[in-house]
Amino acid sequence: MFSVSLTILLYSWPAEVLSGANAGVADAAYNSLWYVSDLKSRRLILLIITRSVYPVYLKGFSFFNITLETYIKLITTAYSYVSVLSQAKN
């Protein structure tokens, strides 16, 4: 059980880091010296800002986001199922 939860954590942690890193992309692009660059660079920075407005998540089986919150819910649900099954066995 521990190795399975560790494996799931090894997928969830980098996904959470990726989501957190995406949060600062728009601010970093806006705080760059975009106003002194040429028109092509300004358009590219505008594209970066508009695309980074939406959060980035890794998807699990195309229908749930992989985050630490999902990991915690999964572990608590699995623990609840194991405790119910162990009580039913006794």
C-alpha positions in Angstrom: 0.0 0.0 0.0 2.8 2.4 0.8 4.6 1.8 -2.5 1.4 2.5 -4.5 0.8 5.7 -2.6 4.4 6.8 -3.1 4.1 6.1 -6.8 1.0 8.2 -7.1 2.7 11.0 -5.1 5.6 10.9 -7.6 3.1 11.7 -10.3 1.2 14.3 -8.3 4.1 16.3 -7.0 5.6 17.4 -10.4 2.1 18.1 -11.7 1.5 20.4 -8.8 4.9 22.1 -9.4 3.9 22.6 -13.0 0.6 24.2 -12.1 2.3 26.5 -9.6 5.0 27.6 -12.1 2.3 28.5 -14.6 0.8 31.0 -12.3 3.7 33.4 -12.6 4.2 33.3 -16.3 1.8 36.1 -17.2 3.3 38.4 -14.5 6.9 37.7 -15.6 6.0 38.4 -19.2 4.3 41.6 -18.3 7.2 42.8 -16.1 9.7 42.2 -18.8 10.9 45.2 -20.9 8.2 44.5 -23.6 7.7 48.2 -24.2 11.2 48.7 -25.6 11.2 45.7 -27.9 10.1 45.6 -31.5 6.6 44.9 -32.7 7.1 41.2 -33.3 8.4 40.6 -29.8 5.5 42.6 -28.3 3.0 40.4 -30.1 4.8 37.2 -28.9 4.7 38.5 -25.3 1.0 39.4 -25.7 0.5 35.8 -26.9 2.3 34.4 -23.9 0.2 36.6 -21.6 -3.1 35.6 -23.1 -2.3 31.9 -23.2 -1.1 31.8 -19.6 -4.4 33.2 -18.3 -5.8 29.6 -18.3 -4.3 27.3 -15.6 -2.3 24.3 -16.8 -3.1 20.9 -15.3 -2.0 17.4 -16.1 -5.0 15.2 -16.7 -5.5 11.7 -15.4 -7.4 9.5 -17.8 -8.7 12.7 -19.5 -11.3 13.4 -16.7 -9.6 14.6 -13.6 -6.8 17.0 -12.8 -3.6 15.5 -11.2 -2.9 17.7 -8.1 -1.9 17.2 -4.5 -5.5 17.8 -3.5 -6.5 14.9 -5.8 -3.8 12.8 -4.2 -5.0 13.5 -0.7 -8.6 12.7 -1.6 -7.4 9.4 -3.2 -5.4 8.4 -0.2 -8.1 9.2 2.3 -10.7 7.4 0.2 -8.5 4.3 -0.1 -7.8 4.3 3.6 -11.5 4.5 4.3 -12.2 1.6 2.0 -9.5 -0.5 3.7 -10.8 0.3 7.1 -14.4 -0.6 6.2 -13.2 -3.9 4.6 -11.1 -4.8 7.6 -14.1 -4.1 9.9 -16.3 -6.2 7.6 -13.8 -9.1 7.7 -13.8 -9.2 11.5 
